[in-house]
């Protein structure tokens, strides 16, 4: 995949039964990493949609996570 771009959608619990969604666009994988780091940890739900060209065709990848956090080494 020559270039990957997409959106990071984060569903944040705002109280009993309430969820607020925040969507951040990114234009490369570094932008995705930066968006994840800026949004913190322990989010209820995260979806990453990545689009790009692979094998001459436009492809889309969707990843859903129950939560995410930083790996501090």
N, CA, C and O atoms as CSV, one atom per row, in Angstrom:
chain,resi,resn,atom,element,x,y,z
A,1,UNK,N,N,0.855,-1.161,0.000
A,1,UNK,CA,C,0.000,0.000,0.000
A,1,UNK,C,C,0.903,1.226,0.000
A,1,UNK,O,O,1.633,1.461,0.963
A,2,UNK,N,N,0.858,1.995,-1.059
A,2,UNK,CA,C,1.714,3.164,-1.191
A,2,UNK,C,C,1.403,4.240,-0.168
A,2,UNK,O,O,2.308,4.768,0.479
A,3,UNK,N,N,0.156,4.560,-0.023
A,3,UNK,CA,C,-0.260,5.605,0.900
A,3,UNK,C,C,-1.513,5.141,1.628
A,3,UNK,O,O,-2.448,4.631,1.009
A,4,UNK,N,N,-1.526,5.319,2.934
A,4,UNK,CA,C,-2.687,4.921,3.719
A,4,UNK,C,C,-3.259,6.161,4.397
A,4,UNK,O,O,-2.524,6.950,4.991
A,5,UNK,N,N,-4.548,6.320,4.306
A,5,UNK,CA,C,-5.234,7.422,4.976
A,5,UNK,C,C,-6.556,6.895,5.485
A,5,UNK,O,O,-7.008,5.831,5.062
A,6,UNK,N,N,-7.180,7.630,6.392
A,6,UNK,CA,C,-8.456,7.156,6.900
A,6,UNK,C,C,-8.949,7.956,8.083
A,6,UNK,O,O,-8.631,9.134,8.249
A,7,UNK,N,N,-9.748,7.267,8.914
A,7,UNK,CA,C,-10.331,7.915,10.080
A,7,UNK,C,C,-10.182,7.024,11.307
A,7,UNK,O,O,-10.178,5.796,11.222
A,8,UNK,N,N,-10.062,7.686,12.438
A,8,UNK,CA,C,-10.074,7.036,13.743
A,8,UNK,C,C,-11.345,7.515,14.435
A,8,UNK,O,O,-11.521,8.715,14.645
A,9,UNK,N,N,-12.227,6.591,14.787
A,9,UNK,CA,C,-13.460,6.934,15.490
A,9,UNK,C,C,-13.366,6.376,16.899
A,9,UNK,O,O,-13.093,5.191,17.092
A,10,UNK,N,N,-13.595,7.237,17.882
A,10,UNK,CA,C,-13.494,6.858,19.277
A,10,UNK,C,C,-14.852,7.098,19.929
A,10,UNK,O,O,-15.386,8.205,19.870
A,11,UNK,N,N,-15.404,6.067,20.547
A,11,UNK,CA,C,-16.659,6.187,21.282
A,11,UNK,C,C,-16.306,6.320,22.759
A,11,UNK,O,O,-15.706,5.422,23.349
A,12,UNK,N,N,-16.682,7.445,23.342
A,12,UNK,CA,C,-16.336,7.763,24.720
A,12,UNK,C,C,-17.597,7.721,25.574
A,12,UNK,O,O,-18.588,8.382,25.263
A,13,UNK,N,N,-17.556,6.949,26.643
A,13,UNK,CA,C,-18.692,6.891,27.562
A,13,UNK,C,C,-18.782,8.206,28.327
A,13,UNK,O,O,-17.802,8.660,28.919
A,14,UNK,N,N,-19.968,8.812,28.308
A,14,UNK,CA,C,-20.176,10.089,29.011
A,14,UNK,C,C,-21.130,9.940,30.185
A,14,UNK,O,O,-21.604,10.929,30.744
A,15,UNK,N,N,-21.399,8.730,30.541
A,15,UNK,CA,C,-22.313,8.494,31.658
A,15,UNK,C,C,-23.149,7.264,31.395
A,15,UNK,O,O,-22.953,6.558,30.406
A,16,UNK,N,N,-24.047,7.028,32.257
A,16,UNK,CA,C,-24.888,5.833,32.182
A,16,UNK,C,C,-25.624,5.734,30.843
A,16,UNK,O,O,-26.553,6.498,30.581
A,17,UNK,N,N,-25.209,4.805,30.016
A,17,UNK,CA,C,-25.871,4.558,28.740
A,17,UNK,C,C,-25.657,5.616,27.671
A,17,UNK,O,O,-26.308,5.569,26.627
A,18,UNK,N,N,-24.761,6.569,27.902
A,18,UNK,CA,C,-24.515,7.627,26.926
A,18,UNK,C,C,-23.115,7.489,26.349
A,18,UNK,O,O,-22.149,7.215,27.061
A,19,UNK,N,N,-23.035,7.686,25.039
A,19,UNK,CA,C,-21.755,7.585,24.334
A,19,UNK,C,C,-21.621,8.754,23.383
A,19,UNK,O,O,-22.564,9.099,22.670
A,20,UNK,N,N,-20.443,9.364,23.374
A,20,UNK,CA,C,-20.144,10.440,22.432
A,20,UNK,C,C,-19.065,9.935,21.482
A,20,UNK,O,O,-18.063,9.371,21.923
A,21,UNK,N,N,-19.264,10.133,20.177
A,21,UNK,CA,C,-18.274,9.722,19.186
A,21,UNK,C,C,-17.441,10.907,18.735
A,21,UNK,O,O,-17.956,12.005,18.521
A,22,UNK,N,N,-16.163,10.669,18.598
A,22,UNK,CA,C,-15.219,11.657,18.085
A,22,UNK,C,C,-14.495,11.014,16.906
A,22,UNK,O,O,-13.982,9.902,17.027
A,23,UNK,N,N,-14.451,11.696,15.780
A,23,UNK,CA,C,-13.785,11.169,14.589
A,23,UNK,C,C,-12.635,12.087,14.193
A,23,UNK,O,O,-12.789,13.305,14.100
A,24,UNK,N,N,-11.484,11.472,13.963
A,24,UNK,CA,C,-10.278,12.204,13.596
A,24,UNK,C,C,-9.750,11.614,12.282
A,24,UNK,O,O,-9.572,10.401,12.173
A,25,UNK,N,N,-9.505,12.462,11.300
A,25,UNK,CA,C,-8.922,12.005,10.036
A,25,UNK,C,C,-7.404,11.981,10.127
A,25,UNK,O,O,-6.803,12.784,10.840
A,26,UNK,N,N,-6.789,11.054,9.399
A,26,UNK,CA,C,-5.335,11.011,9.314
A,26,UNK,C,C,-4.937,10.764,7.865
A,26,UNK,O,O,-5.683,10.153,7.099
A,27,UNK,N,N,-3.752,11.248,7.499
A,27,UNK,CA,C,-3.305,11.141,6.108
A,27,UNK,C,C,-2.141,10.171,5.935
A,27,UNK,O,O,-1.701,9.922,4.813
A,28,UNK,N,N,-1.644,9.624,7.036
A,28,UNK,CA,C,-0.607,8.598,6.982
A,28,UNK,C,C,-0.610,7.842,8.303
A,28,UNK,O,O,-1.324,8.225,9.231
A,29,UNK,N,N,0.168,6.784,8.402
A,29,UNK,CA,C,0.152,5.980,9.615
A,29,UNK,C,C,0.716,6.731,10.824
A,29,UNK,O,O,0.306,6.467,11.954
A,30,UNK,N,N,1.638,7.653,10.606
A,30,UNK,CA,C,2.146,8.471,11.706
A,30,UNK,C,C,1.022,9.325,12.279
A,30,UNK,O,O,0.931,9.504,13.493
A,31,UNK,N,N,0.171,9.848,11.411
A,31,UNK,CA,C,-0.990,10.625,11.862
A,31,UNK,C,C,-1.939,9.783,12.695
A,31,UNK,O,O,-2.519,10.276,13.662
A,32,UNK,N,N,-2.107,8.506,12.327
A,32,UNK,CA,C,-2.948,7.600,13.106
A,32,UNK,C,C,-2.354,7.387,14.499
A,32,UNK,O,O,-3.067,7.453,15.500
A,33,UNK,N,N,-1.053,7.132,14.558
A,33,UNK,CA,C,-0.399,6.943,15.856
A,33,UNK,C,C,-0.511,8.190,16.722
A,33,UNK,O,O,-0.790,8.100,17.918
A,34,UNK,N,N,-0.296,9.341,16.123
A,34,UNK,CA,C,-0.395,10.602,16.868
A,34,UNK,C,C,-1.810,10.815,17.408
A,34,UNK,O,O,-1.977,11.270,18.540
A,35,UNK,N,N,-2.822,10.494,16.615
A,35,UNK,CA,C,-4.214,10.655,17.048
A,35,UNK,C,C,-4.526,9.714,18.209
A,35,UNK,O,O,-5.219,10.104,19.148
A,36,UNK,N,N,-4.027,8.495,18.156
A,36,UNK,CA,C,-4.261,7.537,19.241
A,36,UNK,C,C,-3.618,8.016,20.533
A,36,UNK,O,O,-4.242,7.955,21.592
A,37,UNK,N,N,-2.387,8.487,20.461
A,37,UNK,CA,C,-1.673,8.959,21.649
A,37,UNK,C,C,-2.378,10.173,22.250
A,37,UNK,O,O,-2.471,10.290,23.472
A,38,UNK,N,N,-2.871,11.069,21.410
A,38,UNK,CA,C,-3.524,12.290,21.891
A,38,UNK,C,C,-4.864,12.012,22.570
A,38,UNK,O,O,-5.321,12.822,23.376
A,39,UNK,N,N,-5.491,10.897,22.261
A,39,UNK,CA,C,-6.826,10.618,22.779
A,39,UNK,C,C,-6.813,9.841,24.087
A,39,UNK,O,O,-7.883,9.630,24.659
A,40,UNK,N,N,-5.676,9.406,24.586
A,40,UNK,CA,C,-5.601,8.733,25.883
A,40,UNK,C,C,-5.849,7.248,25.822
A,40,UNK,O,O,-5.665,6.609,24.786
A,41,UNK,N,N,-6.273,6.703,26.960
A,41,UNK,CA,C,-6.416,5.262,27.116
A,41,UNK,C,C,-7.802,4.884,27.608
A,41,UNK,O,O,-8.581,5.733,28.040
A,42,UNK,N,N,-8.095,3.578,27.533
A,42,UNK,CA,C,-9.281,3.029,28.145
A,42,UNK,C,C,-10.592,3.400,27.488
A,42,UNK,O,O,-11.641,3.295,28.124
A,43,UNK,N,N,-10.569,3.825,26.261
A,43,UNK,CA,C,-11.783,4.205,25.556
A,43,UNK,C,C,-12.674,2.977,25.366
A,43,UNK,O,O,-12.174,1.873,25.151
A,44,UNK,N,N,-13.976,3.165,25.443
A,44,UNK,CA,C,-14.916,2.049,25.355
A,44,UNK,C,C,-14.855,1.334,24.003
A,44,UNK,O,O,-14.996,0.112,23.948
A,45,UNK,N,N,-14.649,2.074,22.920
A,45,UNK,CA,C,-14.679,1.464,21.592
A,45,UNK,C,C,-13.889,2.326,20.614
A,45,UNK,O,O,-14.007,3.551,20.621
A,46,UNK,N,N,-13.088,1.686,19.781
A,46,UNK,CA,C,-12.291,2.396,18.783
A,46,UNK,C,C,-12.433,1.689,17.439
A,46,UNK,O,O,-12.342,0.464,17.362
A,47,UNK,N,N,-12.658,2.468,16.384
A,47,UNK,CA,C,-12.703,1.925,15.020
A,47,UNK,C,C,-11.712,2.698,14.163
A,47,UNK,O,O,-11.701,3.929,14.164
A,48,UNK,N,N,-10.874,1.956,13.426
A,48,UNK,CA,C,-9.922,2.551,12.497
A,48,UNK,C,C,-10.299,2.100,11.098
A,48,UNK,O,O,-10.415,0.904,10.830
A,49,UNK,N,N,-10.491,3.076,10.195
A,49,UNK,CA,C,-10.739,2.767,8.789
A,49,UNK,C,C,-9.565,3.312,7.988
A,49,UNK,O,O,-9.271,4.507,8.029
A,50,UNK,N,N,-8.898,2.422,7.259
A,50,UNK,CA,C,-7.734,2.787,6.462
A,50,UNK,C,C,-8.054,2.497,5.003
A,50,UNK,O,O,-8.547,1.417,4.676
A,51,UNK,N,N,-7.772,3.465,4.116
A,51,UNK,CA,C,-7.948,3.250,2.682
A,51,UNK,C,C,-6.647,3.551,1.973
A,51,UNK,O,O,-5.859,4.383,2.422
A,52,UNK,N,N,-6.427,2.872,0.870
A,52,UNK,CA,C,-5.228,3.077,0.078
A,52,UNK,C,C,-5.263,2.214,-1.171
A,52,UNK,O,O,-6.212,1.462,-1.394
A,53,UNK,N,N,-4.238,2.325,-1.969
A,53,UNK,CA,C,-4.124,1.554,-3.207
A,53,UNK,C,C,-3.187,0.370,-2.960
A,53,UNK,O,O,-2.074,0.541,-2.463
A,54,UNK,N,N,-3.650,-0.822,-3.310
A,54,UNK,CA,C,-2.847,-2.036,-3.188
A,54,UNK,C,C,-3.103,-2.905,-4.411
A,54,UNK,O,O,-4.253,-3.206,-4.731
A,55,UNK,N,N,-2.050,-3.304,-5.087
A,55,UNK,CA,C,-2.227,-4.124,-6.288
A,55,UNK,C,C,-2.986,-3.396,-7.370
A,55,UNK,O,O,-3.667,-4.028,-8.177
A,56,UNK,N,N,-2.884,-2.078,-7.406
A,56,UNK,CA,C,-3.568,-1.293,-8.425
A,56,UNK,C,C,-5.037,-1.034,-8.136
A,56,UNK,O,O,-5.714,-0.391,-8.937
A,57,UNK,N,N,-5.544,-1.518,-7.010
A,57,UNK,CA,C,-6.945,-1.331,-6.656
A,57,UNK,C,C,-7.067,-0.603,-5.322
A,57,UNK,O,O,-6.225,-0.748,-4.435
A,58,UNK,N,N,-8.122,0.173,-5.204
A,58,UNK,CA,C,-8.393,0.866,-3.937
A,58,UNK,C,C,-8.923,-0.160,-2.936
A,58,UNK,O,O,-9.857,-0.905,-3.232
A,59,UNK,N,N,-8.326,-0.190,-1.769
A,59,UNK,CA,C,-8.710,-1.146,-0.721
A,59,UNK,C,C,-9.101,-0.402,0.544
A,59,UNK,O,O,-8.655,0.723,0.773
A,60,UNK,N,N,-9.929,-1.023,1.357
A,60,UNK,CA,C,-10.328,-0.455,2.646
A,60,UNK,C,C,-10.225,-1.528,3.714
A,60,UNK,O,O,-10.657,-2.665,3.521
A,61,UNK,N,N,-9.652,-1.154,4.829
A,61,UNK,CA,C,-9.494,-2.038,5.973
A,61,UNK,C,C,-10.179,-1.387,7.162
A,61,UNK,O,O,-9.972,-0.203,7.425
A,62,UNK,N,N,-10.994,-2.148,7.885
A,62,UNK,CA,C,-11.677,-1.633,9.066
A,62,UNK,C,C,-11.285,-2.497,10.261
A,62,UNK,O,O,-11.414,-3.720,10.226
A,63,UNK,N,N,-10.803,-1.843,11.318
A,63,UNK,CA,C,-10.406,-2.533,12.540
A,63,UNK,C,C,-11.232,-1.993,13.699
A,63,UNK,O,O,-11.339,-0.779,13.868
A,64,UNK,N,N,-11.817,-2.879,14.500
A,64,UNK,CA,C,-12.586,-2.493,15.686
A,64,UNK,C,C,-11.863,-3.019,16.924
A,64,UNK,O,O,-11.421,-4.168,16.960
A,65,UNK,N,N,-11.749,-2.151,17.948
A,65,UNK,CA,C,-11.086,-2.521,19.194
A,65,UNK,C,C,-12.003,-2.222,20.361
A,65,UNK,O,O,-12.734,-1.232,20.343
A,66,UNK,N,N,-11.969,-3.078,21.386
A,66,UNK,CA,C,-12.755,-2.839,22.593
A,66,UNK,C,C,-12.172,-1.759,23.459
A,66,UNK,O,O,-12.910,-1.049,24.143
A,67,UNK,N,N,-10.863,-1.616,23.448
A,67,UNK,CA,C,-10.176,-0.552,24.180
A,67,UNK,C,C,-8.761,-0.467,23.646
A,67,UNK,O,O,-8.307,-1.368,22.940
A,68,UNK,N,N,-8.059,0.610,23.978
A,68,UNK,CA,C,-6.673,0.726,23.554
A,68,UNK,C,C,-5.892,1.510,24.585
A,68,UNK,O,O,-6.458,2.233,25.404
A,69,UNK,N,N,-4.574,1.352,24.529
A,69,UNK,CA,C,-3.710,2.052,25.458
A,69,UNK,C,C,-2.296,2.114,24.919
A,69,UNK,O,O,-1.995,1.569,23.857
A,70,UNK,N,N,-1.445,2.776,25.652
A,70,UNK,CA,C,-0.049,2.909,25.238
A,70,UNK,C,C,0.774,1.763,25.787
A,70,UNK,O,O,0.506,1.263,26.879
A,71,UNK,N,N,1.776,1.348,25.030
A,71,UNK,CA,C,2.714,0.333,25.481
A,71,UNK,C,C,3.978,1.066,25.909
A,71,UNK,O,O,4.832,1.375,25.078
A,72,UNK,N,N,4.096,1.339,27.179
A,72,UNK,CA,C,5.246,2.064,27.716
A,72,UNK,C,C,6.358,1.060,28.009
A,72,UNK,O,O,6.205,0.205,28.881
A,73,UNK,N,N,7.457,1.152,27.300
A,73,UNK,CA,C,8.583,0.226,27.531
A,73,UNK,C,C,9.613,0.845,28.399
A,73,UNK,O,O,10.628,0.216,28.698
